[in-house]
Amino acid sequence: MYLRDVELGDVDAYVGMRCDPVMMAELGGPQPREGIEEKVRGDVRDAASGAAWIKMIVPGEDMPGEVAGTVSLWRHEVDGEQLSEIGWMVLTGFQGRGLGRRAVGTLLDMAREDGRWGLVHAFPGVTNAPSNGICRSLGFRFAEEREIVFAGRALRTNHWVIDTLAT
């Protein structure tokens, strides 16, 4: 498994993640197909500028054209506070192989080396056992149950935090 920056050609992977009812079950349901190209273009711009790390999960060196999902780290404002957030999605056909855990762990290692992200927050749905398990296994600390808004939808989540500056 390795990570690479998002590219303009990743539209199909985004459609597979964001427009699929199974993939989006924990995130309030599928998003409309319209606008996915613009979302990819914006993510490519953010990744190229360094404002966010938006990485595609490639399952192996022998499969460079294959994408298993995405893992991203970005800064934004929540309740008047700037915070760093990590999020990930693994396509259904690649789930259960440990790719999500390895991808999140790899991006957190990169954040530790980089030194600019500080406390990193994750907000998996309260019923999303695999993503909550990733947080638990990688050393995140459970902070609270919290409602957040994702794509205009209110979601009940678990709020996890990890300090990438701690030694």
C-alpha positions, 0 to 999 in steps of 0.5 A: 500500500502507498499514498499518492496525491489526488489527480484529475483522473480520480473522478471515478474513484470519487463517484464510487466513494461519494455517490454510492449508497453503501459507501455513504451510509454512515455519512447521511447517504449518497451525494449527487453525481453532479459536482464531483468533477469540481470537487476533484478539481478543488481537491487537486488544487488544495493538494498541490498548494499544500493547504491539505493533504488529499491522498489516494490509497493505492493497494500495492506497487503492482497495482499503480492504476488501482485506487482503494480509497482516500485519506485526507488531512486538512484544516478548517474552522469548527465552532470558531476554533481552527482544527486539523481533521483527518478523514478516510474512505475505503471502497467496498471491494477493498474493505477488510484488508487493513488498508484504511488503518495503514493509510491513516497510520501512514498519513499520521506518520507524515504529519508527525514528521511535518510538524504543522498539524498538531492535534488531529481530530477524527469524527467517524459516525457512532455506528461506524465500528471499523473507523472507530476501531482504526482510531482506537488502534492508532492511539487516538483519544476518545473526546466525546460524542458530537454532532457535526455537519458533513455535506449539509447533513447533521451526523452523530459522531464520535470525536477522537483526537491524537497529538502529532507533536507528542513524542 
